[in-house]
Every structure is written in structure tokens, then in C-alpha cells.
Amino acid sequence: MICGFRTSQTNEFLRTRYAHTGVAEHSLHMQAEAIDTSLPNLSAARLRDAALELHRGGVGYYQASNFVRVDVGRVRRW
């Protein structure tokens, strides 16, 4: 796990200092409803595909950083 719950202060710090990472102002991380993760011996692309097959929540794919974000929000992908 790379990131799970984050406080509003941490979220704001990341959002304003690292704008290129796409940290949302109202991130579901602040409600413990999102996780950024990677798994050893499994590509981020394969992890993304597995998450998309569930057809539940949001799935973000960050190829350059080699991780996937999944959440319990509405079904969407980026």
C-alpha cells in the first residue's frame, strides 16, 4: 500500500505542493475510501485491468509511478 487514509492537512499539502500528481481537493482518501497500491510481481497495468473488471468504484492508473488507485466512489477511470 502506498497511501490509504490521509488527513485534510496532508491532502492540502500534497495538492498545493505537488499539483502535477493530480491530488483532488476533496479526495476520497480523506474518508478512507481510496487506496493507492502496487503489488510485487504484478504490473500496474494488470492490477488496473483486474480492478476495472470488478465494475465498482474508481480506478486510476499511474503508469509512470507504477501504481493504481482504487476507490469506492462512482464507477470511472483515469
Phi, psi and omega in degrees: 000134179264315182206134174239251178291140169221144179290163177296327178293315178296318179300315180296320177301310180296319183295319184273333182267335183230059186301330182291349180275348177080028178292123183281145180300322181247048184303141176292348174300329183287346175251013183056041180242019178212154177216138171256130186210161169215159180233137177297144178065016176222125181293152177299326178297318179290322177296317176302312181299320178296318179294320179296326180295339179286338181055043179219133175068187181265148179226117176249137183243120181245082187300314184298327180263355177060047174215166179234142175248131174234147179215173182259015177286197180295157181291124178194170179213153175206000000 
